[in-house]
Amino acid sequence: MSTQPWAFGPVGDLAWQHFPEAREQIMELVCDELQRAIDADRMPHPVDQFDYATHAVGPLIRDLGRVDLDRDLVRRFCLFCRDLLAYPGPDGSKASYALGMYVLDGLDGPPVVRVIRQVDPGLIDLVQARFPGTWAEE
């Protein structure tokens, strides 16, 4: 009998990988879905990528434009973004959509761009190429 590791989808998997401090929230999202499935007497559904983006990643990065934000967190956020941009799986379009709509939306403007540019300047170009108008510097 072969076993497969848990898979939370691209956003959930990468959140688990890059943000250990989000793992408790990921656990709560999964447990909540399991409880709903028990209550409804049905098989559990995968947690939506939106939920991982907004409830696990969002609280960690909402203050991204602050100068005193932990540089390691910014670095891990940049890796998270790069990995989602390069996600090769069959649901790559969902991963890209989740990144643009649920992670990057609202993280815009000069303060955010300045912080990202200090840590990973190449990411600015990658994000702007995929999501024109995002991370404008003016």
C-alpha positions in Angstrom: 0.0 0.0 0.0 1.5 3.3 -1.0 0.9 6.5 0.9 0.7 10.0 -0.5 1.6 13.1 1.4 -1.0 15.6 2.2 -1.6 18.2 -0.5 -3.3 21.5 0.2 -3.1 22.8 -3.4 -0.5 25.2 -4.7 -1.2 28.1 -2.3 -1.6 25.9 0.8 1.4 23.8 0.0 3.6 26.8 -0.5 2.2 28.6 2.5 3.1 25.5 4.6 6.6 25.4 3.1 7.5 29.1 3.3 5.5 30.2 6.4 5.9 27.9 9.4 4.1 30.5 11.4 1.0 29.9 9.2 0.8 26.2 9.9 -1.6 26.5 12.9 -4.0 28.5 10.7 -3.7 25.9 7.9 -4.5 23.2 10.4 -7.6 25.1 11.5 -8.8 25.5 7.9 -8.4 21.8 7.3 -10.0 20.8 10.7 -12.9 23.2 10.1 -13.6 21.5 6.7 -13.4 18.1 8.3 -15.9 19.1 11.0 -18.3 20.5 8.3 -18.0 17.2 6.4 -18.8 15.2 9.6 -21.7 17.5 10.4 -23.1 17.2 6.8 -22.4 13.5 6.6 -20.3 13.9 3.4 -16.8 13.5 2.2 -14.5 16.4 3.0 -13.7 18.9 0.2 -10.3 20.5 -0.3 -9.9 23.8 1.4 -10.2 26.6 -1.2 -7.0 28.3 -2.3 -8.7 31.6 -1.4 -8.8 30.5 2.2 -5.1 29.7 2.4 -4.3 33.0 0.8 -6.5 35.2 2.9 -6.4 33.4 6.3 -2.9 31.9 6.4 -0.8 34.1 4.2 -2.7 37.4 4.4 -2.2 38.1 8.1 1.5 37.6 7.8 2.0 40.1 5.0 -0.6 42.7 5.5 2.0 45.2 6.8 4.5 44.5 3.9 5.2 48.2 3.3 6.4 48.8 6.8 10.1 49.6 7.1 10.6 47.5 10.3 9.0 44.4 8.9 11.1 41.2 9.5 13.4 41.0 6.5 13.3 37.1 6.7 9.5 37.2 6.4 9.8 39.5 3.3 12.4 37.1 1.8 10.1 34.1 2.4 7.2 36.0 0.9 9.3 36.7 -2.2 10.1 33.0 -2.5 6.4 32.2 -2.0 5.5 34.6 -4.9 8.2 33.2 -7.1 7.1 29.6 -6.5 3.5 30.5 -7.3 4.5 32.3 -10.4 6.5 29.3 -11.6 4.0 26.7 -10.4 4.0 24.0 -13.1 1.0 21.9 -11.9 -2.3 21.3 -13.8 -4.0 24.0 -11.8 -1.3 26.6 -12.6 -3.9 29.1 -13.7 -5.7 28.8 -10.4 -2.4 29.3 -8.6 -1.7 32.4 -10.6 -5.2 33.7 -10.1 -5.0 33.2 -6.3 -1.6 35.0 -6.2 -2.9 38.0 -8.2 -6.3 38.3 -6.7 -6.0 37.1 -3.1 -2.3 37.7 -2.2 -1.1 40.7 -4.3 -4.3 42.6 -4.4 -4.0 45.4 -1.9 -0.2 45.0 -1.6 0.6 47.9 -3.9 2.2 51.2 -3.9 5.7 52.7 -3.3 6.2 51.4 0.3 5.6 47.8 -0.7 7.7 48.1 -3.9 10.6 49.6 -1.8 10.6 46.7 0.6 10.4 44.1 -2.1 13.1 45.9 -4.2 15.5 45.7 -1.2 15.0 41.9 -0.9 14.3 40.6 -4.4 14.3 43.3 -7.1 13.8 40.8 -9.9 10.4 39.8 -8.4 9.0 43.3 -9.2 9.5 42.7 -13.0 8.1 39.1 -12.8 5.0 40.3 -11.0 4.5 43.3 -13.3 4.9 41.1 -16.4 2.2 38.6 -15.1 -0.1 41.3 -13.5 0.3 44.6 -15.4 -0.3 47.6 -13.2 0.6 45.7 -10.0 3.4 47.0 -7.8 3.5 50.4 -9.4 6.2 52.6 -7.9 4.3 55.9 -8.2 
